[in-house]
């Protein structure tokens, strides 16, 4: 057997998610999703420009075996339509710890609630974020139930193993001694590791399990899947008596004897495996799941383009022209990439309409990104983010509508308020940060934060606009033949790691936010405006931070320290998130007045000048002596 590297995910009390526990046994039948007509309508209206044709065969069986009660729980959900693309297929197996009085209920809760709550998480979230948030809540719930017992290990404790198949990848989350195997090209590989310790040949104890402790460490692993892969999940009632060699032979015979697989064939295999374990005198409950990969969502670029171009591009429009129920009353913006109009319908409702540029009519990656703008806007509901309001419209062309904002951009505000009053700036920054946080809660990076993309209404409400450069973690996991742009946004405000092509997270938006904050307070960009000229790591390392209070004496030093930290070239040296930054920016720090600051840091120019004069005097003394 080959060794495996795992990412350990620590689940603590700080990460929470609402869970409604259902204390009921989970059926061994497959759980499928049936959308009602209204859900199907909404799904069509919010069409995702990426589709997935992932197909699997699956079967599962669970039996109490020689025990009086079945403490195992199993469940598989294979959704249809958009949910299959954005969330994938979930398979879960759990074994209630026999020594725990609530073991059977714990396994039932963990399987039923994980499946239900995973599919309730935002579609923009990655598999890792969605699953760990749900597991955090499940673990805390089970641990809380177990506190009724004097010994927490005798409470609601169970093993937990899950596979999430999304696009062309599988994601494994595992804790306990249930097992996950992969059978590929005749080779069986154990993907999970047992979290148990053996006392002797007959007794072993779990070292990790769901509900055992308030903090939980879960093994997480992501790997590519291939057509004809077989994934087998078992509880210890099977793999304690059936060896890995025997499992491999059984899977090989199963694959060779079935030229075309079916769900029933997978279930029959699981039943035969249970029968074999029973014949080998297994004393435990018996559960097995088998998932066979039939088809991956790989598509040719022509197929993707055909799907994306199902709606025509509207032509460039002028005042008085109509599209569907809307008439153009004003042209707000026209560029090589898009057009924005003020439009009005028959009811007198005023909206902003954004249309794609016909220059990109044959560019599938551009069309996908434009369609994602509307998709993102529908999923972020925050008063400081512009609202997309076209979910009820049957469109004849490719465009989307947002609320109409009356006011001015932050760029215009900054021109009118050079080195704006600190209190006014902070009030605006707090609103901007709230909007940014709304993106990050959906695991979405804006990636183009700049004054032109921030609007201030006449009521003083700040709104972040333009979703054209957003990166959505959950969508990025979906396989596509399209070649997407890696560097987006505006160089003056983009973080170093994005410019250099490194992996980025929310701290990239934090950097852009800090550039805006600095510019609002100082009346000029940080680093003397040299950011736009940086193209290599050395270029960024040569940047010199100029304290903001040197151009605006009204800015206190503690506020400048927060700005300097947020503008660090290294992401690890910045604040963890925008909320931490805005807290530091608005909360006076308790600095120790007796703290010694070296002269070289207080005034480096005078330090080097003084040192040079001293060295010159020494040289003269040596020459004359």
VOGU-3710 file (C-alpha; in Angstrom, 3 decimals, decimal comma):
1> xxxxxxxxxx> 0,000/0,000/0,000  1,293/3,471/-0,754  1,452/6,245/1,794  -0,730/9,324/1,508  -0,243/12,959/2,425  -3,157/14,643/4,130  -4,134/18,206/4,873  -5,413/18,407/8,412  -8,353/20,709/8,905  -8,768/21,980/12,457
11> xxxxxxxxxx> -12,379/22,652/13,341  -12,823/24,928/16,329  -15,673/26,682/18,083  -15,002/29,878/16,139  -16,202/28,304/12,900  -19,955/27,908/13,151  -22,886/26,989/10,977  -26,502/26,381/11,816  -27,512/22,738/11,979  -30,952/21,321/12,663
21> xxxxxxxxxx> -30,311/17,842/13,988  -32,548/15,077/12,715  -32,261/12,100/15,040  -33,411/9,405/12,665  -31,768/6,446/10,933  -30,621/7,071/7,387  -32,081/4,886/4,709  -29,713/2,728/2,687  -31,430/3,912/-0,466  -29,894/6,591/-2,649
31> xxxxxxxxxx> -31,038/10,109/-1,812  -31,922/11,987/-5,007  -32,943/15,571/-5,611  -36,259/16,424/-7,270  -36,760/20,065/-8,132  -40,247/21,494/-8,184  -41,359/23,556/-11,223  -40,561/26,904/-9,556  -37,050/25,751/-8,619  -36,515/24,598/-12,201
41> xxxxxxxxxx> -37,612/28,009/-13,460  -35,245/29,852/-11,140  -32,463/27,484/-12,091  -32,932/28,317/-15,757  -33,027/32,043/-15,119  -29,816/31,987/-13,090  -28,024/29,873/-15,696  -24,416/29,143/-14,826  -22,114/29,477/-17,841  -20,395/26,232/-16,911
51> xxxxxxxxxx> -22,122/22,890/-17,048  -21,086/19,546/-15,672  -21,888/16,165/-17,132  -20,435/14,135/-14,259  -22,120/10,752/-14,202  -21,653/7,920/-11,709  -23,142/4,577/-10,790  -23,633/4,034/-7,089  -24,856/1,391/-4,700  -24,826/0,933/-0,937
61> xxxxxxxxxx> -25,927/-1,615/1,651  -25,955/-1,609/5,450  -26,869/-4,408/7,856  -26,728/-4,957/11,605  -24,842/-8,235/11,122  -24,566/-10,244/14,333  -25,270/-7,235/16,554  -28,696/-6,456/17,973  -28,738/-2,925/16,508  -27,279/-1,315/13,403
71> xxxxxxxxxx> -25,205/1,664/14,559  -23,880/2,394/11,048  -25,391/5,061/8,808  -24,874/5,611/5,089  -26,137/8,081/2,507  -25,526/9,183/-1,072  -26,967/12,212/-2,823  -26,803/12,607/-6,590  -28,417/15,959/-7,469  -29,452/17,115/-10,907
81> xxxxxxxxxx> -29,037/20,295/-12,923  -27,168/23,271/-11,498  -26,609/21,656/-8,097  -24,664/18,812/-9,709  -22,297/21,379/-11,219  -21,826/23,706/-8,248  -21,968/21,238/-5,331  -21,347/17,797/-6,832  -22,208/14,298/-5,588  -21,868/13,362/-1,918
91> xxxxxxxxxx> -21,306/9,935/-0,385  -21,105/9,567/3,414  -20,532/6,610/5,737  -20,482/6,664/9,534  -20,083/4,116/12,306  -21,489/4,851/15,756  -18,986/4,039/18,492  -20,296/0,998/20,393  -18,966/2,249/23,734  -20,972/5,451/23,314
101> xxxxxxxxxx> -24,597/5,325/24,443  -25,596/7,701/21,656  -23,407/6,128/18,954  -26,279/5,029/16,709  -27,979/8,420/16,903  -24,658/10,185/16,319  -24,008/8,320/13,060  -27,565/8,958/11,852  -27,307/12,665/12,667  -23,899/13,033/11,033
111> xxxxxxxxxx> -24,947/11,460/7,720  -28,396/13,025/7,324  -27,366/16,487/8,492  -24,102/16,611/6,566  -25,879/15,835/3,303  -28,718/18,290/3,951  -26,542/21,133/5,225  -23,765/20,742/2,660  -26,253/21,401/-0,134  -27,607/24,388/1,786
121> xxxxxxxxxx> -24,251/26,216/1,789  -23,617/28,964/-0,808  -22,865/27,724/-4,308  -19,877/30,053/-4,442  -18,164/28,270/-1,540  -15,469/25,696/-2,211  -16,023/22,078/-1,206  -13,506/22,458/1,627  -15,210/25,511/3,095  -18,733/24,101/2,761
131> xxxxxxxxxx> -17,904/20,717/4,236  -15,738/21,933/7,124  -18,284/24,556/8,163  -20,966/21,880/8,315  -18,696/19,408/10,126  -17,771/22,082/12,667  -21,409/22,565/13,566  -22,109/18,826/13,574  -19,162/18,135/15,850  -20,199/20,831/18,317
141> xxxxxxxxxx> -23,796/19,595/18,272  -22,798/15,981/18,962  -20,289/17,047/21,590  -22,969/19,135/23,282  -25,378/16,204/23,309  -22,659/14,048/24,816  -22,138/16,397/27,750  -25,154/14,803/29,406  -22,820/11,887/30,088  -20,025/12,046/32,655
151> xxxxxxxxxx> -17,570/10,597/30,153  -17,695/12,466/26,837  -16,331/9,364/25,069  -19,552/7,603/26,023  -21,747/10,251/24,496  -22,668/10,912/20,863  -19,503/9,708/19,106  -19,061/8,265/15,614  -16,606/7,869/12,775  -17,155/9,942/9,644
161> xxxxxxxxxx> -15,952/9,567/6,063  -17,245/11,523/3,088  -16,416/11,786/-0,598  -17,584/14,779/-2,605  -17,288/14,336/-6,373  -17,287/17,720/-8,111  -16,336/18,274/-11,738  -13,156/16,237/-12,334  -12,041/16,029/-8,689  -12,914/14,148/-5,537
171> xxxxxxxxxx> -12,654/15,640/-2,052  -12,268/13,333/0,941  -13,037/14,277/4,552  -12,253/11,616/7,096  -12,066/11,064/10,841  -12,148/7,713/12,623  -11,529/4,182/11,344  -14,053/3,800/8,538  -12,166/3,508/5,261  -12,097/4,990/1,769
181> xxxxxxxxxx> -10,496/3,004/-1,075  -9,851/3,760/-4,743  -9,523/0,997/-7,350  -7,833/2,188/-10,554  -6,080/0,203/-13,302  -6,166/-2,938/-11,188  -4,575/-1,301/-8,155  -6,286/-0,767/-4,795  -5,192/2,267/-2,768  -6,396/3,095/0,719
191> xxxxxxxxxx> -7,025/6,848/0,629  -7,885/7,236/4,302  -5,874/6,433/7,408  -7,239/4,876/10,571  -7,386/7,201/13,572  -7,048/4,436/16,137  -4,476/2,881/18,405  -4,165/-0,825/19,237  -3,844/-1,985/22,826  -3,453/-5,659/21,854
201> xxxxxxxxxx> -4,408/-7,976/19,001  -8,065/-7,795/19,966  -8,607/-4,256/21,311  -8,133/-0,826/19,751  -9,395/2,627/20,593  -10,309/5,590/18,410  -7,978/8,565/18,753  -10,225/10,838/16,698  -13,955/10,801/16,075  -16,895/13,110/15,524
211> xxxxxxxxxx> -18,377/14,302/18,824  -15,395/13,186/20,918  -14,000/16,678/21,554  -15,144/20,259/21,016  -12,180/20,727/18,654  -11,853/18,296/15,770  -9,033/17,590/13,333  -10,253/16,176/10,031  -8,140/14,668/7,254  -8,826/16,421/3,962
221> xxxxxxxxxx> -7,528/15,380/0,580  -8,326/16,424/-2,996  -7,409/14,296/-6,001  -8,305/13,896/-9,664  -10,807/11,275/-10,723  -10,807/9,204/-13,905  -13,437/7,352/-15,906  -13,842/3,747/-14,637  -12,488/4,594/-11,181  -14,160/2,616/-8,379
231> xxxxxxxxxx> -14,458/4,164/-4,901  -15,259/1,813/-2,045  -16,209/2,996/1,456  -16,539/0,506/4,323  -16,995/0,353/8,080  -14,680/-1,762/10,232  -17,151/-4,636/10,314  -15,980/-5,370/6,765  -12,335/-4,349/6,486  -11,419/-5,880/9,838
241> xxxxxxxxxx> -12,125/-9,346/8,427  -11,778/-8,869/4,647  -8,171/-8,090/3,702  -7,169/-5,397/1,224  -5,908/-8,137/-1,100  -9,328/-9,792/-1,041  -11,031/-6,436/-1,638  -8,784/-5,805/-4,652  -9,587/-9,218/-6,161  -13,306/-8,698/-5,606
251> xxxxxxxxxx> -13,239/-5,295/-7,311  -11,175/-6,660/-10,214  -13,628/-9,518/-10,757  -16,528/-7,077/-10,501  -15,006/-4,788/-13,125  -14,137/-7,633/-15,491  -17,542/-9,280/-15,226  -19,515/-6,110/-15,997  -18,971/-4,610/-19,426  -21,560/-1,984/-18,571
261> xxxxxxxxxx> -22,231/-1,018/-14,977  -25,537/-0,073/-13,350  -26,628/1,166/-9,927  -28,079/-2,282/-9,249  -24,758/-3,958/-10,057  -22,987/-1,701/-7,563  -25,546/-2,547/-4,896  -25,219/-6,272/-5,595  -21,445/-5,974/-5,146  -21,923/-4,281/-1,778
271> xxxxxxxxxx> -24,342/-7,014/-0,691  -21,894/-9,763/-1,671  -19,157/-7,981/0,259  -21,376/-7,888/3,352  -22,182/-11,570/2,935  -18,492/-12,401/2,690  -17,667/-10,463/5,871  -20,528/-12,216/7,677  -19,222/-15,617/6,578  -15,790/-14,648/7,929
281> xxxxxxxxxx> -17,453/-14,286/11,342  -17,532/-10,495/11,573  -19,045/-9,505/14,906  -19,774/-5,872/13,938  -22,301/-3,970/11,829  -21,674/-4,223/8,100  -21,833/-1,270/5,658  -20,374/-0,628/2,221  -20,757/1,931/-0,567  -19,463/1,646/-4,131
291> xxxxxxxxxx> -19,265/4,574/-6,551  -18,157/4,018/-10,150  -17,169/6,964/-12,343  -19,027/6,687/-15,637  -18,373/10,075/-17,289  -16,443/13,246/-16,493  -17,600/16,763/-17,420  -14,955/17,259/-20,083  -16,141/19,288/-23,056  -14,675/20,540/-26,307
301> xxxxxxxxxx> -14,229/24,294/-26,598  -16,745/24,362/-29,474  -19,400/22,747/-27,277  -18,791/25,293/-24,531  -18,973/28,204/-26,963  -22,224/26,898/-28,450  -23,750/26,718/-24,975  -22,502/30,142/-23,962  -23,635/31,862/-27,149  -27,263/30,728/-26,915
311> xxxxxxxxxx> -28,289/34,378/-26,336  -27,262/36,996/-28,922  -25,168/40,058/-28,120  -27,243/43,262/-28,205  -25,876/45,912/-30,590  -24,453/49,204/-29,241  -27,467/51,346/-28,328  -28,264/55,042/-28,142  -30,894/57,088/-26,308  -34,415/56,085/-27,348
321> xxxxxxxxxx> -33,575/52,526/-28,408  -35,416/49,643/-26,713  -34,407/46,174/-25,579  -37,152/43,907/-24,227  -39,234/46,118/-21,873  -36,518/48,730/-21,329  -35,799/51,992/-23,145  -32,384/53,655/-23,034  -32,548/57,123/-21,450  -28,815/57,763/-21,023
331> xxxxxxxxxx> -25,486/56,270/-22,053  -23,320/56,058/-18,933  -20,267/54,218/-20,171  -18,893/52,761/-23,390  -15,574/50,968/-23,721  -13,958/48,240/-25,753  -15,227/45,619/-23,272  -18,775/46,690/-22,337  -21,519/49,318/-22,341  -23,600/50,640/-19,449
341> xxxxxxxxxx> -26,923/52,438/-19,953  -29,607/54,021/-17,824  -32,900/52,395/-18,838  -36,553/52,723/-17,861  -39,435/50,259/-18,224  -43,170/50,867/-18,705  -43,697/51,027/-14,948  -41,240/53,890/-14,703  -38,602/51,800/-12,907  -35,089/53,084/-13,592
351> xxxxxxxxxx> -32,263/50,575/-13,874  -28,697/50,308/-15,101  -28,187/47,888/-17,980  -24,792/46,372/-18,738  -24,242/44,760/-22,127  -21,215/42,914/-23,516  -19,125/44,360/-26,318  -19,592/42,849/-29,767  -15,793/42,913/-30,026  -15,831/39,686/-27,979
361> xxxxxxxxxx> -18,714/37,900/-29,658  -16,487/34,894/-30,462  -14,556/34,895/-27,160  -16,006/32,124/-24,974  -13,921/33,074/-21,911  -15,196/36,667/-22,103  -18,826/35,500/-22,436  -18,426/33,165/-19,459  -17,014/35,958/-17,298  -19,793/38,356/-18,323
371> xxxxxxxxxx> -22,450/35,789/-17,419  -20,746/35,141/-14,088  -21,119/38,842/-13,210  -24,883/38,434/-13,050  -24,554/35,058/-11,292  -22,390/36,635/-8,569  -24,679/39,633/-8,178  -27,673/37,384/-7,491  -25,830/35,724/-4,608  -24,420/38,712/-2,738
381> xxxxxxxxxx> -27,101/40,553/-0,814  -25,600/43,486/1,091  -26,572/47,150/1,315  -23,015/48,129/0,367  -22,939/46,051/-2,831  -24,924/47,074/-5,902  -27,962/44,823/-6,407  -28,622/42,793/-9,560  -32,370/43,018/-10,196  -33,140/41,010/-13,334
391> xxxxxxxxxx> -33,971/37,583/-11,873  -37,615/37,777/-12,999  -36,951/38,794/-16,611  -37,044/36,567/-19,688  -34,234/38,090/-21,740  -33,953/38,065/-25,508  -30,273/39,000/-25,451  -27,196/38,873/-23,221  -27,269/41,631/-20,587  -28,048/42,189/-16,938
401> xxxxxxxxxx> -29,709/44,903/-14,864  -28,701/46,511/-11,574  -30,280/49,120/-9,339  -29,726/52,696/-10,521  -27,507/54,720/-8,208  -27,640/58,504/-7,997  -24,554/60,163/-6,562  -20,868/60,115/-7,449  -17,963/57,700/-7,609  -15,337/57,603/-4,878
411> xxxxxxxxxx> -12,842/58,877/-7,460  -14,969/62,018/-7,937  -15,366/62,371/-4,164  -11,594/62,224/-3,718  -11,105/64,981/-6,287  -13,489/67,160/-4,309  -11,973/66,246/-0,928  -8,208/66,303/-1,187  -6,839/64,815/2,055  -10,391/64,385/3,306
421> xxxxxxxxxx> -11,221/64,873/6,990  -10,138/61,761/8,898  -13,577/61,166/10,449  -15,331/61,404/7,063  -12,817/59,057/5,485  -13,226/56,501/8,247  -17,008/56,530/7,904  -16,685/55,742/4,198  -14,011/53,093/4,770  -16,217/51,272/7,278
431> xxxxxxxxxx> -18,954/50,964/4,651  -16,507/49,825/1,971  -15,149/47,157/4,315  -18,664/45,861/5,002  -19,194/45,451/1,261  -15,847/43,683/0,771  -16,664/41,324/3,636  -19,926/40,389/1,885  -17,863/39,137/-1,075  -15,437/37,244/1,130
441> xxxxxxxxxx> -18,232/35,515/3,036  -19,237/33,974/-0,291  -15,602/32,953/-0,937  -15,457/35,513/-3,726  -12,601/37,937/-4,333  -13,545/41,222/-5,999  -10,046/41,670/-7,509  -10,726/45,134/-8,936  -11,264/47,393/-5,937  -10,549/50,976/-6,932
451> xxxxxxxxxx> -12,218/54,390/-6,496  -13,981/54,109/-9,874  -15,699/50,897/-8,715  -17,000/52,385/-5,468  -20,080/54,586/-5,553  -21,472/56,996/-2,964  -25,207/57,644/-3,241  -26,867/60,948/-2,445  -27,845/59,464/0,917  -24,191/58,789/1,711
461> xxxxxxxxxx> -24,431/55,026/1,280  -21,360/53,384/-0,234  -21,897/50,706/-2,912  -19,262/48,459/-4,483  -19,968/47,933/-8,177  -18,571/45,885/-11,097  -18,199/42,105/-10,713  -16,172/41,701/-13,898  -12,916/40,601/-12,244  -14,316/38,466/-9,421
471> xxxxxxxxxx> -12,783/35,113/-8,538  -15,256/32,588/-7,092  -13,620/29,705/-5,233  -16,483/27,283/-5,807  -16,619/28,009/-9,546  -12,833/27,748/-9,897  -13,137/24,077/-8,856  -15,251/23,309/-11,926  -13,307/21,967/-14,890  -13,500/23,961/-18,131
481> xxxxxxxxxx> -11,559/24,012/-21,420  -11,617/27,811/-21,381  -8,382/29,693/-20,853  -9,234/32,319/-18,256  -7,388/35,540/-17,546  -5,085/35,216/-14,555  -4,328/38,897/-13,960  -7,315/41,176/-13,753  -8,005/44,502/-12,130  -6,060/47,790/-12,213
491> xxxxxxxxxx> -2,286/47,794/-11,624  -2,354/50,896/-9,370  -4,496/49,019/-6,837  -3,641/45,338/-7,424  -1,679/43,400/-4,821  1,864/42,174/-5,565  0,935/38,482/-5,377  -1,742/38,915/-8,065  0,611/40,842/-10,364  3,282/38,160/-9,894
501> xxxxxxxxxx> 0,804/35,361/-10,600  0,986/33,806/-7,128  -1,966/32,220/-5,363  -4,061/34,899/-3,663  -6,782/35,112/-1,047  -8,775/37,802/0,768  -5,565/39,619/1,679  -5,238/40,634/-1,986  -8,476/42,641/-1,699  -7,192/43,926/1,655
511> xxxxxxxxxx> -4,134/45,370/-0,082  -6,304/47,134/-2,674  -8,530/48,446/0,106  -5,466/49,797/1,952  -4,279/51,594/-1,203  -7,671/53,303/-1,419  -7,594/54,223/2,277  -4,097/55,686/1,973  -5,077/57,706/-1,095  -8,173/59,089/0,624
521> xxxxxxxxxx> -6,109/60,262/3,603  -2,920/61,398/1,865  -4,319/62,780/-1,375  -1,862/60,605/-3,307  -1,117/56,934/-3,797  1,267/55,043/-1,494  4,889/54,375/-2,476  4,868/57,640/-4,440  2,677/56,009/-7,098  5,334/53,457/-8,026
531> xxxxxxxxxx> 3,059/50,398/-7,735  2,078/50,573/-11,390  5,751/50,259/-12,416  6,373/47,048/-10,452  6,553/43,860/-12,517  8,945/41,617/-10,560  9,372/40,617/-6,926  12,507/42,777/-6,676  10,537/45,766/-7,955  8,069/45,378/-5,095
541> xxxxxxxxxx> 10,798/44,841/-2,497  12,399/48,142/-3,505  9,238/50,091/-2,689  9,564/52,568/0,164  6,576/53,280/2,363  6,030/56,980/3,055  4,097/57,621/6,299  0,713/59,142/5,523  1,070/61,746/8,282  3,910/63,377/6,333
551> xxxxxxxxxx> 1,382/64,604/3,771  -1,602/64,807/6,117  -0,546/65,806/9,661  -4,110/65,173/10,893  -3,578/61,405/10,581  -2,340/59,951/13,899  0,733/57,698/13,936  -1,173/54,626/15,170  -3,469/54,861/12,139  -0,450/55,082/9,856
561> xxxxxxxxxx> 0,960/51,897/11,398  -2,238/50,068/10,443  -1,945/51,335/6,863  1,702/50,326/6,634  0,919/46,800/7,816  -1,986/46,402/5,382  0,282/47,571/2,538  2,998/44,999/3,238  4,392/43,417/0,086  4,301/39,998/1,783
571> xxxxxxxxxx> 0,674/38,859/2,311  1,636/37,028/5,522  2,670/40,338/7,103  -0,717/41,968/6,502  -3,810/41,722/8,653  -5,743/38,446/8,463  -8,770/40,143/6,883  -10,360/43,519/6,155  -12,323/43,494/9,406  -9,120/43,271/11,451
581> xxxxxxxxxx> -7,642/46,113/9,384  -10,618/48,442/9,844  -10,559/47,711/13,580  -6,881/48,701/13,781  -7,562/51,769/11,645  -10,347/53,015/13,892  -9,051/51,966/17,326  -6,244/54,017/18,935  -3,420/51,732/19,988  -2,035/51,851/23,509
591> xxxxxxxxxx> 1,606/52,540/22,647  4,230/52,655/25,383  5,771/56,134/25,415  8,921/54,709/27,033  9,548/52,293/24,194  13,012/52,932/22,767  13,094/53,575/19,000  16,607/53,460/17,470  17,837/56,670/15,876  18,319/54,876/12,529
601> xxxxxxxxxx> 14,570/54,164/12,470  13,481/57,577/13,728  15,590/59,512/11,218  17,625/57,275/8,853  18,876/60,191/6,719  20,403/62,070/9,640  21,807/58,775/10,987  23,767/58,071/7,825  24,813/61,710/7,465  26,146/61,729/11,038
611> xxxxxxxxxx> 27,915/58,409/10,509  29,543/59,672/7,313  30,838/62,821/9,069  32,202/60,722/11,931  34,004/58,412/9,507  35,407/61,398/7,613  36,798/62,887/10,844  38,376/59,551/11,742  40,053/59,349/8,335  41,397/62,916/8,648
621> xxxxx> 42,730/62,152/12,146  44,541/59,045/10,904  46,079/60,948/7,967  47,336/63,818/10,152  48,641/61,670/13,000
//
